[in-house]
């Protein structure tokens, strides 16, 4: 038992030193579990007490082989807890608010592939970028896909396997593909009510 605690302490010290050099910011008490795939860590800020599970893919990319240049800002704020096999792609701005919980197999992006040029392969066409913001205290269930331009208010709950695009107010329950609001919290009744 004591040996396991020492091993964990050693891991935290080594990881913290390494990640502080790697990322734009890496907060105290944060843990990233391997295997881990990182691109553009110098454009990524990780807050304090952030936990990201095994198999994450975190990408903040500055260029695209279509010739585009980007200045990404990827920010994961304090006390965010993220499950395994998480993927995030940032070419513009992605923010995950503090105290948000993200389950396993979730994908978040701020970019889309354009496809208008029918004589050019999709992967060679320009990216369309729009900032994606997730408010504080949200809960994102497993398998959710959050697409470019999405803005979630605070304390939103997103149901499993939902495909989310658009702007959603504070205190709502969002489900479906495409996702829609099915409940909102009413301050008057003090209850979650169907929409």
Wavefront OBJ file of the C-alpha trace (Angstrom):
o trace
v 0.000 0.000 0.000
v 2.767 2.428 0.989
v 4.706 1.501 -2.155
v 1.667 2.305 -4.348
v 1.308 5.716 -2.691
v 4.992 6.463 -3.253
v 4.729 5.367 -6.880
v 1.708 7.622 -7.409
v 3.455 10.569 -5.749
v 6.510 10.029 -7.956
v 4.304 9.855 -11.065
v 2.548 13.092 -10.129
v 5.808 14.958 -9.538
v 7.396 13.749 -12.777
v 4.219 14.312 -14.809
v 3.675 17.784 -13.361
v 7.245 18.845 -14.171
v 7.011 17.418 -17.708
v 3.540 18.812 -18.467
v 4.391 22.274 -17.117
v 7.128 22.509 -19.723
v 4.910 21.069 -22.440
v 1.614 22.963 -22.022
v 0.903 26.698 -22.092
v -0.395 26.205 -18.529
v -0.709 23.080 -16.399
v -2.390 23.480 -13.011
v -1.634 21.836 -9.677
v -3.277 18.503 -8.974
v -4.043 17.745 -12.634
v -3.528 14.246 -14.037
v -3.438 12.998 -17.632
v -3.406 9.220 -17.997
v -1.534 7.461 -20.796
v -1.791 6.485 -23.536
v -2.241 10.079 -24.613
v -1.977 11.804 -28.009
v -1.196 15.547 -27.849
v -0.735 18.078 -30.668
v -0.057 21.772 -30.050
v 0.288 21.658 -26.262
v 1.803 25.151 -26.323
v -1.702 26.407 -27.228
v -3.431 24.385 -24.500
v -4.169 25.470 -20.924
v -5.086 22.841 -18.327
v -6.483 24.188 -15.049
v -6.059 22.857 -11.530
v -7.379 19.420 -10.501
v -8.217 18.371 -14.061
v -8.352 14.604 -14.661
v -8.293 13.187 -18.194
v -8.638 9.416 -18.660
v -6.751 6.922 -20.814
v -6.703 7.196 -24.598
v -7.319 10.955 -24.913
v -6.519 12.812 -28.130
v -5.989 16.532 -27.533
v -5.238 18.586 -30.661
v -4.690 22.327 -30.982
v -3.396 22.719 -34.511
v -1.808 25.778 -36.076
v -1.822 24.689 -39.709
v -3.782 22.484 -42.042
v -2.360 20.862 -45.134
v -4.888 22.849 -47.144
v -2.623 25.850 -46.492
v -4.622 27.438 -43.670
v -2.960 28.935 -40.588
v -4.668 28.973 -37.187
v -4.064 30.502 -33.760
v -5.827 28.013 -31.492
v -6.758 28.590 -27.856
v -7.758 25.420 -26.025
v -8.711 25.904 -22.387
v -9.815 23.255 -19.913
v -10.651 25.056 -16.681
v -10.317 23.930 -13.051
v -11.789 20.704 -11.658
v -12.872 19.229 -14.997
v -13.148 15.434 -14.984
v -12.942 13.666 -18.367
v -13.394 9.932 -19.054
v -11.359 7.695 -21.330
v -11.131 7.922 -25.137
v -11.860 11.638 -25.194
v -11.110 13.567 -28.419
v -10.898 17.319 -28.780
v -9.889 19.282 -31.879
v -9.196 23.024 -31.717
v -8.268 25.387 -34.557
v -9.865 28.540 -33.119
v -11.162 28.505 -29.517
v -12.518 25.751 -27.307
v -13.323 26.323 -23.627
v -14.531 23.714 -21.143
v -15.902 25.423 -18.035
v -14.879 24.552 -14.494
v -16.423 21.621 -12.631
v -17.700 20.066 -15.839
v -17.849 16.267 -16.039
v -17.345 14.597 -19.416
v -17.955 10.856 -19.713
v -16.113 8.392 -21.979
v -15.998 8.399 -25.810
v -16.867 12.104 -26.149
v -15.785 14.253 -29.129
v -15.578 18.062 -29.046
v -14.476 20.303 -31.925
v -14.530 23.876 -33.164
v -14.031 23.015 -36.842
v -15.805 21.349 -39.732
v -14.552 20.059 -43.074
v -15.977 21.968 -46.017
v -17.138 19.872 -48.972
v -18.411 22.404 -51.525
v -15.703 21.730 -54.133
v -16.848 18.465 -55.701
v -13.608 17.952 -57.619
v -11.398 18.233 -54.480
v -11.168 15.535 -51.793
v -12.877 16.648 -48.571
v -9.671 16.341 -46.534
v -7.957 18.819 -48.883
v -10.649 21.495 -48.596
v -10.466 24.402 -46.117
v -11.676 23.976 -42.566
v -14.599 26.049 -41.292
v -13.861 27.189 -37.730
v -16.232 28.541 -35.049
v -15.554 28.809 -31.333
v -17.039 26.124 -29.080
v -17.795 26.935 -25.445
v -19.018 24.586 -22.711
v -20.254 26.320 -19.570
v -19.356 25.494 -15.995
v -20.909 22.608 -14.041
v -22.094 20.777 -17.177
v -22.479 17.002 -17.437
v -21.728 15.459 -20.845
v -22.751 11.790 -21.017
v -20.969 9.039 -22.968
v -20.729 9.073 -26.742
v -21.705 12.735 -27.161
v -20.448 14.692 -30.192
v -20.216 18.467 -29.696
v -19.758 20.193 -33.046
v -18.221 23.497 -34.130
v -19.974 26.652 -32.993
v -21.754 25.061 -30.042
v -22.254 27.168 -26.918
v -23.610 25.420 -23.813
v -24.751 27.517 -20.880
v -23.874 26.576 -17.326
v -25.195 23.415 -15.672
v -26.388 21.815 -18.920
v -26.883 18.053 -19.032
v -26.300 16.356 -22.394
v -27.718 12.820 -22.855
v -25.724 9.861 -24.191
v -24.927 9.737 -27.912
v -26.368 13.194 -28.592
v -25.049 15.208 -31.544
v -24.958 18.825 -30.415
v -24.709 22.005 -32.487
v -26.043 25.465 -31.668
v -26.535 27.672 -28.643
v -28.224 26.358 -25.505
v -29.214 28.357 -22.412
v -28.224 27.724 -18.788
v -29.856 24.891 -16.835
v -31.235 22.693 -19.581
v -31.315 18.998 -20.497
v -30.298 18.336 -24.103
v -30.760 15.036 -25.966
v -30.954 13.576 -29.458
v -29.347 13.683 -32.871
v -29.707 16.487 -33.682
v -29.854 17.517 -30.024
v -32.677 19.627 -28.633
v -33.721 20.916 -25.225
v -36.245 18.649 -23.483
v -36.153 20.142 -19.958
v -35.244 23.450 -18.303
v -34.834 24.323 -14.683
v -37.500 26.732 -13.463
v -36.450 29.099 -10.672
v -40.134 29.764 -9.983
v -41.103 26.137 -9.268
v -37.631 24.992 -8.183
v -37.933 21.982 -10.517
v -36.755 20.709 -13.896
v -39.696 21.078 -16.257
v -40.377 19.609 -19.685
v -40.198 22.004 -22.605
l 1 2 3 4 5 6 7 8 9 10 11 12 13 14 15 16 17 18 19 20 21 22 23 24 25 26 27 28 29 30 31 32 33 34 35 36 37 38 39 40 41 42 43 44 45 46 47 48 49 50 51 52 53 54 55 56 57 58 59 60 61 62 63 64 65 66 67 68 69 70 71 72 73 74 75 76 77 78 79 80 81 82 83 84 85 86 87 88 89 90 91 92 93 94 95 96 97 98 99 100 101 102 103 104 105 106 107 108 109 110 111 112 113 114 115 116 117 118 119 120 121 122 123 124 125 126 127 128 129 130 131 132 133 134 135 136 137 138 139 140 141 142 143 144 145 146 147 148 149 150 151 152 153 154 155 156 157 158 159 160 161 162 163 164 165 166 167 168 169 170 171 172 173 174 175 176 177 178 179 180 181 182 183 184 185 186 187 188 189 190 191 192 193 194 195
